[in-house]
Amino acid sequence: MNGPILHAYDASPFTQRALRMLGIKNLDWRWVETPMMPPKEDLLTLTGGYRGTPVLQFGSDVYVDSQLIAVELERRYPLPALFPAQNAGLELALVKWSDAFFRCALKIVLALQADSWPEAFRKDRELLFPDIDFSSAKSGLDDARAQYRGHAFLLEQQLADGRTFLGGETPGLSDAQAYPFIWLMRGALPDVADQLLSELPKLAQWERRVAEHGEGRRSRVDAGVALAEALQSEPAPYREIDPNDAQRLTAGTRVRIAADDTRRGEVDGEVTVALPNRISIRRTHPRVGTVVVHFPRLGYRVARL
Protein backbone atom coordinates (compact mmCIF):
# COMPACT_ATOMS: atom_id res chain seq x y z
CA MET A 1 0.00 0.00 0.00
CA ASN A 2 1.02 3.61 -0.48
CA GLY A 3 0.58 5.12 2.96
CA PRO A 4 -2.18 7.18 4.52
CA ILE A 5 -5.34 8.40 2.83
CA LEU A 6 -7.25 11.22 4.54
CA HIS A 7 -10.96 11.52 3.77
CA ALA A 8 -11.91 15.10 4.63
CA TYR A 9 -12.81 18.59 3.42
CA ASP A 10 -10.56 21.53 4.17
CA ALA A 11 -13.21 23.87 5.61
CA SER A 12 -13.69 21.61 8.62
CA PRO A 13 -11.72 22.70 11.70
CA PHE A 14 -11.50 19.03 12.64
CA THR A 15 -9.78 18.37 9.34
CA GLN A 16 -7.36 21.11 10.31
CA ARG A 17 -6.42 19.06 13.38
CA ALA A 18 -5.38 16.19 11.14
CA LEU A 19 -3.55 18.50 8.73
CA ARG A 20 -1.48 19.91 11.58
CA MET A 21 -0.59 16.36 12.68
CA LEU A 22 0.49 15.45 9.16
CA GLY A 23 2.54 18.64 9.05
CA ILE A 24 4.30 17.85 12.31
CA LYS A 25 5.04 14.35 10.98
CA ASN A 26 6.12 15.84 7.61
CA LEU A 27 4.36 13.02 5.76
CA ASP A 28 3.45 12.28 2.18
CA TRP A 29 -0.25 11.47 2.13
CA ARG A 30 -3.22 11.14 -0.16
CA TRP A 31 -6.46 13.08 0.07
CA VAL A 32 -10.02 12.16 -0.87
CA GLU A 33 -12.23 15.23 -0.73
CA THR A 34 -15.54 14.48 0.98
CA PRO A 35 -18.66 16.65 0.58
CA MET A 36 -19.51 19.05 3.40
CA MET A 37 -22.99 17.54 3.68
CA PRO A 38 -24.83 14.42 2.51
CA PRO A 39 -24.91 12.51 0.28
CA LYS A 40 -21.53 11.04 1.25
CA GLU A 41 -21.96 7.59 -0.22
CA ASP A 42 -18.29 6.79 -0.74
CA LEU A 43 -17.35 7.71 2.82
CA LEU A 44 -20.33 5.81 4.25
CA THR A 45 -19.35 2.76 2.20
CA LEU A 46 -15.88 2.86 3.73
CA THR A 47 -16.93 3.50 7.34
CA GLY A 48 -20.22 1.64 7.42
CA GLY A 49 -22.33 4.71 8.22
CA TYR A 50 -20.10 7.28 9.90
CA ARG A 51 -20.25 10.60 8.02
CA GLY A 52 -17.85 12.71 10.06
CA THR A 53 -14.44 13.93 8.98
CA PRO A 54 -11.56 13.46 9.11
CA VAL A 55 -11.27 9.71 8.54
CA LEU A 56 -7.83 8.16 8.03
CA GLN A 57 -7.42 5.02 5.92
CA PHE A 58 -4.56 2.58 5.69
CA GLY A 59 -5.68 -0.11 3.25
CA SER A 60 -8.67 -1.79 4.90
CA ASP A 61 -8.07 -0.29 8.35
CA VAL A 62 -10.14 2.85 8.90
CA TYR A 63 -9.53 5.27 11.78
CA VAL A 64 -12.29 7.56 13.00
CA ASP A 65 -11.83 10.77 15.03
CA SER A 66 -8.75 12.96 15.32
CA GLN A 67 -7.79 11.59 18.74
CA LEU A 68 -7.41 8.06 17.36
CA ILE A 69 -5.84 9.37 14.17
CA ALA A 70 -3.14 10.94 16.37
CA VAL A 71 -2.48 7.64 18.15
CA GLU A 72 -2.24 5.69 14.91
CA LEU A 73 0.02 8.21 13.19
CA GLU A 74 2.31 8.11 16.22
CA ARG A 75 2.41 4.31 16.15
CA ARG A 76 3.22 4.11 12.45
CA TYR A 77 5.51 7.15 12.26
CA PRO A 78 7.10 7.68 15.69
CA LEU A 79 9.28 10.63 14.66
CA PRO A 80 8.84 13.56 14.74
CA ALA A 81 6.70 12.84 17.78
CA LEU A 82 3.20 14.18 18.41
CA PHE A 83 3.96 13.72 22.12
CA PRO A 84 7.48 15.16 22.43
CA ALA A 85 7.14 15.70 26.18
CA GLN A 86 5.91 12.12 26.64
CA ASN A 87 2.56 13.29 28.00
CA ALA A 88 0.22 11.46 25.64
CA GLY A 89 -2.54 10.97 28.20
CA LEU A 90 -2.80 14.67 28.99
CA GLU A 91 -2.60 15.77 25.37
CA LEU A 92 -5.26 13.28 24.28
CA ALA A 93 -7.48 14.46 27.13
CA LEU A 94 -7.37 17.93 25.59
CA VAL A 95 -9.67 16.72 22.83
CA LYS A 96 -12.64 17.44 25.07
CA TRP A 97 -11.32 20.89 25.93
CA SER A 98 -10.81 21.66 22.25
CA ASP A 99 -14.37 20.49 21.49
CA ALA A 100 -15.62 23.07 24.01
CA PHE A 101 -13.46 25.72 22.33
CA PHE A 102 -14.99 24.75 18.98
CA ARG A 103 -18.53 25.10 20.26
CA CYS A 104 -17.85 28.66 21.40
CA ALA A 105 -16.53 29.51 17.94
CA LEU A 106 -19.47 27.75 16.28
CA LYS A 107 -22.02 29.69 18.35
CA ILE A 108 -20.39 32.98 17.32
CA VAL A 109 -20.49 31.96 13.66
CA LEU A 110 -24.13 30.88 14.01
CA ALA A 111 -25.13 34.18 15.58
CA LEU A 112 -23.49 36.27 12.87
CA GLN A 113 -23.71 34.16 9.72
CA ALA A 114 -26.32 31.39 9.94
CA ASP A 115 -29.08 33.60 8.53
CA SER A 116 -27.18 33.72 5.25
CA TRP A 117 -26.61 29.96 5.01
CA PRO A 118 -28.54 27.98 2.38
CA GLU A 119 -31.56 26.38 3.99
CA ALA A 120 -30.43 22.81 3.23
CA PHE A 121 -27.02 23.44 4.81
CA ARG A 122 -28.55 25.02 7.90
CA LYS A 123 -30.95 22.10 8.39
CA ASP A 124 -28.10 19.64 8.02
CA ARG A 125 -26.04 21.43 10.67
CA GLU A 126 -29.03 21.61 13.01
CA LEU A 127 -29.34 17.84 12.64
CA LEU A 128 -25.60 17.33 13.12
CA PHE A 129 -25.38 19.38 16.35
CA PRO A 130 -28.48 18.49 18.40
CA ASP A 131 -27.00 20.01 21.58
CA ILE A 132 -26.95 23.54 20.11
CA ASP A 133 -30.10 25.65 19.88
CA PHE A 134 -29.65 27.49 16.60
CA SER A 135 -32.65 29.75 17.30
CA SER A 136 -31.03 31.23 20.42
CA ALA A 137 -27.56 31.80 18.95
CA LYS A 138 -28.02 35.55 18.57
CA SER A 139 -29.18 36.06 22.14
CA GLY A 140 -26.19 34.06 23.39
CA LEU A 141 -23.60 35.90 21.32
CA ASP A 142 -22.02 37.89 24.15
CA ASP A 143 -21.61 34.79 26.27
CA ALA A 144 -20.09 32.84 23.36
CA ARG A 145 -17.64 35.68 22.73
CA ALA A 146 -16.61 35.72 26.38
CA GLN A 147 -16.18 31.95 26.48
CA TYR A 148 -14.15 31.98 23.28
CA ARG A 149 -11.84 34.71 24.57
CA GLY A 150 -11.45 32.80 27.82
CA HIS A 151 -10.26 29.71 25.96
CA ALA A 152 -7.87 31.78 23.84
CA PHE A 153 -6.48 33.47 26.96
CA LEU A 154 -5.58 30.03 28.37
CA LEU A 155 -3.34 29.56 25.35
CA GLU A 156 -1.76 32.98 25.89
CA GLN A 157 -1.06 32.05 29.50
CA GLN A 158 0.55 28.77 28.45
CA LEU A 159 2.85 30.68 26.10
CA ALA A 160 3.68 33.44 28.59
CA ASP A 161 7.06 31.98 29.61
CA GLY A 162 8.36 32.38 26.06
CA ARG A 163 8.04 28.76 24.95
CA THR A 164 7.76 28.18 21.22
CA PHE A 165 4.82 25.77 21.28
CA LEU A 166 2.25 24.83 23.88
CA GLY A 167 4.23 21.86 25.15
CA GLY A 168 7.71 23.36 24.86
CA GLU A 169 10.17 23.90 22.05
CA THR A 170 8.74 21.42 19.55
CA PRO A 171 5.16 21.15 18.28
CA GLY A 172 2.87 18.39 19.46
CA LEU A 173 -0.72 17.25 19.58
CA SER A 174 -1.78 20.07 21.90
CA ASP A 175 -0.87 22.56 19.17
CA ALA A 176 -2.86 20.56 16.62
CA GLN A 177 -5.82 20.46 19.03
CA ALA A 178 -5.89 24.20 19.70
CA TYR A 179 -4.90 25.78 16.38
CA PRO A 180 -8.04 24.98 14.30
CA PHE A 181 -10.39 27.15 16.33
CA ILE A 182 -8.16 30.20 16.08
CA TRP A 183 -7.89 29.41 12.36
CA LEU A 184 -11.69 29.12 12.14
CA MET A 185 -12.33 32.54 13.65
CA ARG A 186 -9.58 34.23 11.62
CA GLY A 187 -11.07 32.86 8.41
CA ALA A 188 -14.80 33.11 9.07
CA LEU A 189 -14.98 36.35 11.04
CA PRO A 190 -11.66 38.24 10.87
CA ASP A 191 -13.10 41.41 12.43
CA VAL A 192 -14.37 39.42 15.43
CA ALA A 193 -11.05 37.62 15.66
CA ASP A 194 -9.24 40.96 15.79
CA GLN A 195 -11.54 42.14 18.58
CA LEU A 196 -11.18 39.01 20.70
CA LEU A 197 -7.53 38.14 20.04
CA SER A 198 -5.78 41.48 19.44
CA GLU A 199 -4.35 41.72 22.96
CA LEU A 200 -2.85 38.22 22.88
CA PRO A 201 0.53 38.72 21.17
CA LYS A 202 2.07 35.40 22.22
CA LEU A 203 -0.89 33.62 20.67
CA ALA A 204 -0.42 35.39 17.32
CA GLN A 205 3.26 34.41 17.20
CA TRP A 206 2.38 30.82 18.07
CA GLU A 207 -0.24 30.72 15.30
CA ARG A 208 2.37 31.64 12.71
CA ARG A 209 4.78 29.01 13.97
CA VAL A 210 2.15 26.26 13.85
CA ALA A 211 1.07 27.30 10.34
CA GLU A 212 4.69 27.24 9.15
CA HIS A 213 4.85 23.50 9.85
CA GLY A 214 2.35 23.06 7.04
CA GLU A 215 0.47 19.86 6.32
CA GLY A 216 3.08 17.57 4.83
CA ARG A 217 2.79 16.75 1.11
CA ARG A 218 -0.71 16.14 -0.21
CA SER A 219 -1.70 14.40 -3.42
CA ARG A 220 -5.31 14.08 -4.46
CA VAL A 221 -6.93 10.75 -5.35
CA ASP A 222 -10.48 9.77 -6.27
CA ALA A 223 -12.67 7.97 -3.76
CA GLY A 224 -12.78 4.99 -6.09
CA VAL A 225 -9.01 4.55 -5.71
CA ALA A 226 -9.32 4.52 -1.92
CA LEU A 227 -12.20 2.05 -1.93
CA ALA A 228 -10.36 -0.22 -4.35
CA GLU A 229 -7.32 -0.14 -2.08
CA ALA A 230 -9.49 -1.30 0.81
CA LEU A 231 -10.93 -4.09 -1.35
CA GLN A 232 -7.48 -5.29 -2.40
CA SER A 233 -6.02 -5.41 1.12
CA GLU A 234 -6.62 -7.18 4.41
CA PRO A 235 -7.04 -5.52 7.81
CA ALA A 236 -4.09 -5.75 10.18
CA PRO A 237 -4.41 -8.91 12.33
CA TYR A 238 -4.35 -6.88 15.55
CA ARG A 239 -6.79 -8.34 18.09
CA GLU A 240 -6.98 -7.46 21.78
CA ILE A 241 -9.74 -7.61 24.37
CA ASP A 242 -9.44 -6.04 27.81
CA PRO A 243 -10.38 -8.83 30.27
CA ASN A 244 -11.85 -6.14 32.52
CA ASP A 245 -13.75 -4.31 29.78
CA ALA A 246 -16.35 -2.09 31.39
CA GLN A 247 -19.05 -3.32 28.98
CA ARG A 248 -17.88 -6.95 29.13
CA LEU A 249 -17.35 -7.05 25.38
CA THR A 250 -15.70 -10.09 23.81
CA ALA A 251 -14.28 -10.83 20.38
CA GLY A 252 -17.12 -11.23 17.91
CA THR A 253 -19.72 -9.33 19.96
CA ARG A 254 -21.98 -7.44 17.56
CA VAL A 255 -22.23 -3.77 18.46
CA ARG A 256 -23.37 -0.43 17.13
CA ILE A 257 -21.10 2.60 17.58
CA ALA A 258 -22.12 6.27 17.38
CA ALA A 259 -20.74 9.60 18.55
CA ASP A 260 -22.26 10.75 21.83
CA ASP A 261 -22.41 14.51 21.05
CA THR A 262 -23.32 14.79 17.36
CA ARG A 263 -25.32 12.85 14.79
CA ARG A 264 -22.47 11.57 12.64
CA GLY A 265 -24.05 8.22 11.89
CA GLU A 266 -23.95 4.70 13.33
CA VAL A 267 -21.70 1.78 12.44
CA ASP A 268 -22.50 -1.89 13.09
CA GLY A 269 -19.95 -4.68 13.24
CA GLU A 270 -18.20 -7.42 15.20
CA VAL A 271 -15.74 -6.45 17.92
CA THR A 272 -12.08 -7.21 17.23
CA VAL A 273 -10.49 -4.80 19.73
CA ALA A 274 -11.98 -3.59 23.02
CA LEU A 275 -9.61 -1.52 25.15
CA PRO A 276 -10.22 1.36 27.58
CA ASN A 277 -9.89 3.91 24.78
CA ARG A 278 -10.20 1.94 21.56
CA ILE A 279 -13.03 -0.07 20.07
CA SER A 280 -12.56 -1.72 16.67
CA ILE A 281 -15.19 -3.57 14.66
CA ARG A 282 -15.09 -5.74 11.56
CA ARG A 283 -17.64 -5.25 8.80
CA THR A 284 -18.01 -6.07 5.11
CA HIS A 285 -19.32 -4.35 2.01
CA PRO A 286 -19.11 -5.47 -1.63
CA ARG A 287 -17.15 -2.35 -2.66
CA VAL A 288 -14.51 -2.57 0.10
CA GLY A 289 -14.54 -6.20 1.23
CA THR A 290 -13.72 -6.78 4.88
CA VAL A 291 -12.61 -3.66 6.74
CA VAL A 292 -11.94 -2.87 10.39
CA VAL A 293 -13.19 0.49 11.60
CA HIS A 294 -11.39 1.84 14.66
CA PHE A 295 -12.98 4.31 17.10
CA PRO A 296 -11.84 5.87 20.37
CA ARG A 297 -14.02 4.96 23.35
CA LEU A 298 -14.06 8.54 24.67
CA GLY A 299 -16.88 10.38 22.93
CA TYR A 300 -18.54 7.29 21.44
CA ARG A 301 -21.41 5.08 22.58
CA VAL A 302 -21.04 1.35 22.12
CA ALA A 303 -24.31 -0.63 22.25
CA ARG A 304 -24.75 -4.38 21.92
CA LEU A 305 -26.96 -5.61 19.10
N, C-alpha and C positions, 0 to 999 in steps of 0.2 A: 504494500500500500504506500501511498505518497504523503503520509502525514495528516495533520489535522484539517478538518473542514468545519468552518463556522457557518451555521445557518442563522442569519440575523438581518436586521435592517439598521442602517447607520443612525437614524433619528432617535433610536431608543437609547435612553441613558444606561440601560442595563447592558446593551451591546457595548457601550463605551467602557464599561467595566472590563469586559473580555478583551477589547482592543488594547487597553492599557496593560493587561497581563501579557498579551502577545508581544507588545512593545518592550516590556521589561525583559521578557525571554528572548527577544530579538529573533523571532521565528519566521520561517517561510510557512505560509498557510494558504488554504483555499477558502473561498467565500461563495456561498449560495445566498443570494438576496431573497429574503422572504417578504411577502406583502405585509403592510402595516396592520391590515385587518382581514378577516375572512373574505373569500375562501383561501385556505392555506393547505390545499390537498396534499402537496408533496411533503410538507413538514409533518402533517398529521399521519401520513403513510409511514414516515420514518419513526415517529415517536409513539404511534398508537393512539393519538388523541390529544396530546399536549401541544398547545398552540403558541406558547410563550417563546420569547427569544432573550438571550442567545441559547442555542443548542450546539454542542460540540460533538463531532462525529469522528471516530477512528474506525474505519471499516464498518463492522456491524455492532460496534459498541457505541452507544449514544448517551451523552452526558447532559443532564438537565440542570439548569440553575448555575449562576456564576460562582457560588461557593464551592460546588462540586467540580466545576470546570477548573477552578484554581487548584484544587487538590490533585486532579488528574494531570494537569500541565506540570505541576511540581514533581509528580512521580515519574513522568516520562522524560522531562527535561529539567533535571535538578538545578542546573546553573544557566544563567544567573538566577538566584533564588527569589521566590516570592515572599519568603519568610527569612530575610537575612539576619534578623535578630533572634531567630529560633523561638518565635512566640506564635506559632501557628494557631493554637487554641484561641488566643486573644484576638488575633487578626480575623479569624473566621467568625468569631462572635460579633464582630463589627458589622456583619451583614444586616443584622436587625436594626442597628443604629442607622446605617445608611438607608435602609428602607424608610425609616421615620423621616430622615432628611429629604428623601425623594417626595414623600407625601406632602411635606410643607411646600416644596417647589411646585408640585402638581396643583395644589389648591390655589396658589398664586396665579398660575397659568390659566386655570379654570375661571377664576374670577375676572380676569382681564381679557381672555381670548375665546372662551368656549362659545360665546354668542356668535362668533364668526365661523365656527366649525361647520362643515357639511353635516346635515342631519344624520346621515347614516353613520358617519364617524363618531359623532357625539353619542348616539345610541349604543354603539359598540363599546365605547369607553365606559359608559354608565354600566353596561353589563359586566365589563371586565373588572371594575373596581366597585363592588357592591358595598364596601364600607365607607364610601365617600358620597355625601349628599351633594350632588351637582347643583341642586336648586338653591342651596344656602352658601355657595362658594363666595358670592359677592359680599354677603354680610359678615363672613369670616375672614375677609381679606387682611385686616389689620393684625389679627391673631396669627395668621399664616406667615405674614411678613416678619413678625416678631420671632416666631419659632424658627423660621429659616435663618434669620440673622444670628439667633442663639447658637444654632448648629455651626454656622460658619465661624463664629467667634471661638468655639472650641478648637477649631483647626488653627486659628491664629494663636491661641494660647499654646498649643502643642509646638508651634514653630518659633515661639518667642525666644528660645535659648540660642537661636541661630542655626539650628540643624537644617540640613538640606532637604530632607524628606520627613514624613511624619514619624517614621521609625528610626531615623538616624541619617547616615550619610549615603545610603543607597536606597533606591525605591523598593517598595514591597506592596503586598496586597492592600494594606491600609490606604495607600495612595490611590490604588485602583478603585477601592470602595468609595472614597470621598470625592474624587475628581469629577465624576459624571454630573453631579448635581450643581456644581459650580458651572460646569460647561453648559448644562441645560439652561440655567438662568441667563448666562452671558449670551447664548444664542437666541433664546425665545424672547427675552425681555431685557435687552441691554440697558435701557434707562433704569429699570428697577434694580438690575444688578449693580449699576453704578451707585444708586442710592443706598443699597444695603451692604455693599462690600467695599466702598471707597475708602473707609478708614481702617482697612485691614491690609497693610502693605506686605506683611510676611506672606499672607495668603496669595496675593497676586504674584509674588516672586516664585512661590511654590508651584502655582498653576503653570507658569511658563516652563519650569523645569520638568514637570510631569509630561507636558505636551511635547517637549523636545525628545522624549524617549520614543515617541511615535507609536506605531502599531505593528512593527515587524514588516514583512513583505507579503502583500496580498496579491493573489491571482484569482480571477473570477472563473467559476465553473457553473454549468447548468445543474439544476436539481436532478435531472436524469442521470448525470454522471455520478453524483453522490449516491443516489438510490441503487444504481448498478454496482457501485463499489461495495455497498452493504450486501447486495445479493451474491456477489462473487467471493465474499469472505466469511469467516466464522468468528463468532464472539470469542474473546479471550476466555480460557477455561477457569478463570478465577471464581471460586466458590467458597463462601465462608458464612457460617451461621453463629451468632452469639448464643451460647448455651443459656444465657440469662436474659435473652431478648424480652423486653418489656411487654411485647404483644404475643409472646410465645410462638413466633413464626418459625416454620421449619422449611427446609428445601422442598420446593414443589407446591407450597401453599399458594392457592390462587387469591390474589388481592387486587384491589383497585386503589390507585394513587392519584391524589389531586392536591393542588396548592391549597393552603388553609386561609389565604387572605385575598385571593383573586380568583376569577373564573377563567383559568387557563386550560381547562379541559381535564379529562380523566383518562387514565391508562390502566388497562387490565393485563395481567400476566401472572406467570408462575415465579415465585421467589427463588433467586439463586444466591443472593447476598442479603443478609440482615444483620447489620451492625448498629451501634448506637447512633451513628450519623451517616449511614448509607443504607439504602434499600435498592436492590437491583432485581429486575424482573425480566423473564424471557417471554417473547411473543413472536408471532409469525405473521407474515403478510406476503401475498404472491409477488409483489414488486420488490421486496427487500429480503425475503427469506426469513431465517431466524435471526433476530436481533436481541440484544440485551440493553434495556434502557435503565440508566443509573440515576437515582435521585438522592439528594440529601434527606435525612429524616427531619431536620429542623425546617419548619415551614411547610411540611407536607403531611397530609392525612393518609394513613394506610388502613384500609378496611378489608376484612376478609370477604370473600365471595362465596 
